[in-house]
Amino acid sequence: MRKEMNCKARRNNAQSAMEYLMTYGWAILIISVVLVVLFSMGITNPLFFAPKVSPGSCQAIRPNGPRTSFDINLAGECNNQIPSTVSTFRDSPSYVNVSDSETIEFLGKRSITLYAWVYLDSYTNDRSIIIEHLAQYYLTIDGNGYIAGYLYGVGGYYRSTGKIPLNAWTEIAMTYNGTYVAFYINGKRDSSIPASGTIQYANGVAPDQPLHFGYESTYLPRQLSGSLADIQIYNASLDQQQISALYLEGIGGVPINLQNLEGWWPLNGNANDYSGNNNDGIATNVIWSGTWWQDYSAP
């Protein structure tokens, strides 16, 4: 008799458990799926809820016209919020072309700064193009992960001491002040190489070359596999304090020296120049990624 009662109790418990699963199982399954989706979207990342600014939210205003260096000010949402998108380069050819780049030349000059935020998927056998003006200068990442640069007329192929990591957002910069070429990684000076001379045109290359971001194909196709943001070019050599200040602003930072700013491309949804100098670019096969922030850690 007791054995029959125990069997009946077990059957009742099993039936109750089955009824519970039938009643609440779908709800549990749906909640589990929703949680998986939210985690995959980066809900655990504090930037998930952070405000993200739209294209052109901040720009330099030059009331006296392009190329002028006085009475410049910033207008818009310029409080270093992160961009809503960044430019991603993967399918070759994938690039930004600034055709009017003869206005961003440094003939006879002894100072320049090339600056960008970079995310690399992989190193290439040759080099990944970040910024390149074929007639005068370039900033790249070589096949071993070092920052590499060249300034025609100054002489020498310059390379950083430290490497750029893969799958991480990194601030990089190259400066020249007439005495040395310096490389910066995440706000810190990585290396300084003695250099002298004025920037000239490359031998045998026409001066009116376009400015490229992400790709160059004149001699050998060189495709960046990764993303770029907040490209800035100055006709002055920014110092350690200024580069560090830019880094602390983060990927949504704004230019720090408006008087010497030649071009500013946030690459947030478009290839427009927001320096007030009208050096707008044209994007080809560029993906505007809205999920980039999942791999970004603010300084």
C-alpha positions in Angstrom: 0.0 0.0 0.0 2.8 2.4 1.0 4.6 1.5 -2.3 1.6 2.3 -4.3 1.2 5.7 -2.5 4.8 6.6 -3.2 4.5 5.7 -6.9 1.3 7.8 -7.1 3.1 10.7 -5.4 6.0 10.5 -7.9 3.5 10.5 -10.8 1.8 13.5 -9.3 5.1 15.3 -8.9 6.2 14.5 -12.4 2.8 15.7 -13.8 3.2 18.9 -11.8 6.7 19.5 -13.1 5.5 18.9 -16.7 2.6 21.3 -16.2 5.0 23.9 -14.8 7.3 23.5 -17.8 4.4 23.7 -20.2 3.1 26.8 -18.5 6.4 28.7 -18.0 8.8 27.0 -20.3 8.2 29.2 -23.3 8.6 32.3 -21.1 11.9 31.0 -19.8 13.1 30.2 -23.3 12.1 33.7 -24.6 13.9 35.4 -21.7 17.0 33.3 -22.3 17.1 34.2 -26.0 16.6 37.9 -25.2 19.4 37.8 -22.7 21.7 36.1 -25.2 20.9 38.8 -27.8 21.4 41.6 -25.4 24.8 40.3 -24.3 25.8 39.9 -27.9 24.9 43.5 -28.5 27.2 44.5 -25.7 24.7 45.4 -22.9 27.4 44.7 -20.3 29.6 47.4 -21.9 29.1 50.8 -20.2 29.1 52.5 -23.7 25.9 50.6 -24.6 23.9 53.4 -23.1 26.3 56.2 -23.8 25.1 59.0 -26.1 26.5 58.8 -29.6 26.7 61.9 -31.8 25.5 62.1 -35.4 27.7 63.0 -38.4 28.8 66.6 -38.4 27.7 67.2 -34.8 30.8 69.3 -34.2 32.8 71.4 -36.6 35.3 74.2 -36.9 33.9 77.5 -38.1 36.1 79.9 -40.0 34.1 83.2 -40.4 36.9 84.6 -42.7 36.8 81.7 -45.0 38.8 78.4 -45.7 42.6 78.5 -45.0 42.3 81.5 -42.6 43.9 81.1 -39.2 42.1 83.6 -37.0 38.7 83.9 -35.3 38.2 80.1 -35.6 35.8 78.4 -33.1 34.1 75.1 -32.7 30.3 74.8 -33.0 27.9 72.0 -32.2 28.1 69.1 -29.8 31.8 69.3 -29.1 31.9 67.7 -25.6 33.7 64.5 -26.7 30.8 62.2 -27.0 31.6 59.1 -28.9 30.6 58.9 -32.7 27.6 56.9 -33.8 29.7 55.2 -36.5 33.3 54.7 -37.7 34.7 53.9 -41.1 35.6 50.3 -41.7 37.8 49.2 -44.6 38.0 45.5 -45.6 36.8 44.8 -49.2 39.6 45.9 -51.6 39.5 48.6 -52.8 38.0 50.3 -49.9 39.1 53.9 -49.2 38.5 57.6 -48.8 39.8 59.9 -51.5 40.3 63.6 -50.9 40.8 64.8 -54.5 41.4 68.5 -53.5 44.4 67.6 -51.4 46.7 70.1 -53.1 45.5 72.4 -50.4 46.9 70.0 -47.8 50.5 70.1 -48.9 53.6 71.1 -47.0 56.1 72.2 -49.7 59.1 73.8 -48.0 57.7 73.3 -44.5 59.4 71.9 -41.4 56.4 70.9 -39.3 53.5 68.5 -39.7 51.3 66.2 -37.6 49.4 63.2 -38.9 46.9 61.8 -36.3 44.3 59.1 -36.2 42.5 56.4 -34.2 43.1 53.0 -35.7 41.6 49.5 -35.2 43.5 46.7 -37.0 42.0 43.3 -37.9 45.3 42.0 -39.2 48.8 43.1 -40.3 49.5 43.0 -44.1 52.6 41.7 -45.7 53.6 45.2 -46.8 51.8 48.0 -45.0 48.3 49.1 -44.0 47.6 52.6 -45.3 46.3 55.1 -42.7 47.0 58.5 -44.4 48.9 58.8 -47.7 49.6 61.7 -50.0 51.7 60.1 -52.6 53.7 63.2 -53.5 54.7 64.3 -50.0 53.9 62.1 -46.9 52.3 59.0 -45.5 51.4 57.3 -42.2 51.0 53.5 -42.2 51.3 50.4 -40.1 53.9 48.0 -41.5 53.5 44.2 -41.8 55.0 43.7 -38.3 52.7 46.1 -36.5 55.0 49.1 -36.3 53.9 52.7 -37.2 55.8 53.7 -40.3 56.1 57.1 -42.0 57.8 59.0 -44.7 58.2 62.7 -45.4 59.7 63.4 -48.9 62.6 65.8 -48.8 63.2 65.2 -45.1 64.7 61.8 -46.0 64.5 58.4 -44.4 61.9 55.8 -43.7 60.8 56.3 -40.1 59.4 53.6 -37.8 58.2 53.4 -34.3 59.7 51.3 -31.6 56.4 50.0 -30.2 53.8 47.9 -32.1 50.1 48.5 -32.7 48.0 45.8 -31.2 45.4 43.9 -33.2 41.7 44.1 -32.4 42.0 47.1 -30.2 41.4 50.8 -30.8 44.7 52.7 -30.7 45.5 56.4 -31.0 48.6 57.0 -33.2 50.4 60.1 -34.4 53.5 61.1 -36.3 55.0 64.6 -35.9 58.0 66.4 -37.4 59.4 69.7 -36.0 62.5 70.3 -38.2 64.7 68.5 -35.7 63.2 65.0 -35.2 60.3 62.8 -36.3 58.3 61.5 -33.3 55.8 58.7 -33.0 53.0 58.5 -30.4 50.9 55.6 -29.2 47.9 56.2 -26.9 49.1 59.6 -25.8 52.7 58.6 -25.0 55.8 59.4 -27.1 57.1 56.1 -28.4 60.2 57.2 -30.2 62.1 60.2 -31.6 64.3 60.0 -34.6 66.7 62.8 -35.6 65.7 64.4 -38.9 66.2 67.6 -40.8 65.2 69.3 -44.0 62.0 70.7 -45.6 59.2 68.7 -47.0 59.3 68.4 -50.8 57.6 66.6 -53.6 58.6 63.0 -54.4 60.9 62.7 -57.5 58.9 61.9 -60.6 55.5 62.2 -58.9 53.1 64.9 -59.9 52.3 67.3 -57.1 48.5 67.2 -57.4 48.1 63.7 -56.0 45.0 62.9 -54.0 45.0 62.2 -50.3 44.0 58.6 -49.4 42.8 57.0 -46.2 42.7 53.2 -46.0 44.1 52.2 -49.4 46.7 53.0 -52.0 47.2 51.3 -55.4 49.7 53.4 -57.4 52.6 50.9 -57.1 51.3 48.0 -55.1 47.8 47.5 -53.7 47.9 48.2 -50.0 44.6 47.7 -48.1 43.9 48.5 -44.5 42.0 45.7 -42.8 40.3 47.5 -40.0 38.7 50.8 -39.0 39.7 54.5 -38.8 38.2 57.4 -36.9 39.1 61.0 -36.1 41.8 61.7 -38.6 43.5 65.1 -38.1 46.3 66.8 -40.1 48.1 69.9 -38.8 50.7 72.2 -40.3 52.4 72.3 -36.9 54.2 69.7 -34.8 52.0 69.0 -31.8 54.0 68.3 -28.6 53.7 65.6 -26.0 51.2 67.5 -23.9 48.9 68.2 -26.9 49.0 64.6 -28.1 48.3 63.4 -24.6 45.3 65.8 -24.3 43.9 64.5 -27.6 44.2 60.9 -26.3 42.4 61.7 -23.1 39.5 63.2 -25.1 39.0 59.8 -26.6 37.9 58.7 -30.0 35.2 61.4 -30.1 37.7 64.2 -29.3 38.0 67.4 -31.2 41.1 69.2 -32.6 43.3 70.9 -30.1 45.1 73.5 -32.3 42.5 75.1 -34.6 44.9 77.7 -36.0 47.2 75.1 -37.5 44.5 72.5 -38.4 44.6 71.6 -42.1 41.9 68.9 -42.1 39.7 67.0 -39.8 37.8 63.9 -40.8 35.9 62.3 -37.9 34.7 59.6 -40.4 31.4 59.4 -38.5 28.9 58.4 -41.2 30.6 60.4 -44.0 34.1 61.5 -45.3 33.5 65.2 -44.9 36.2 67.6 -43.6 35.0 69.5 -40.5 38.1 71.7 -40.2 36.4 74.6 -42.1 38.8 74.1 -45.0 36.4 72.3 -47.3 38.6 69.3 -48.0 35.7 66.8 -48.2 36.5 63.2 -49.2 34.6 60.6 -51.2 34.2 57.2 -49.6 34.3 54.0 -51.8 33.3 50.6 -50.4 33.5 52.0 -46.9 31.3 50.4 -44.2 29.9 52.8 -41.6 30.0 50.5 -38.5 27.6 51.2 -35.7 28.8 48.5 -33.4 32.4 49.5 -33.2 32.2 50.7 -29.6 32.0 47.1 -28.4 35.8 46.9 -28.8 36.5 50.4 -27.4 37.6 51.3 -23.9 37.6 55.0 -23.2 40.9 56.4 -21.8 
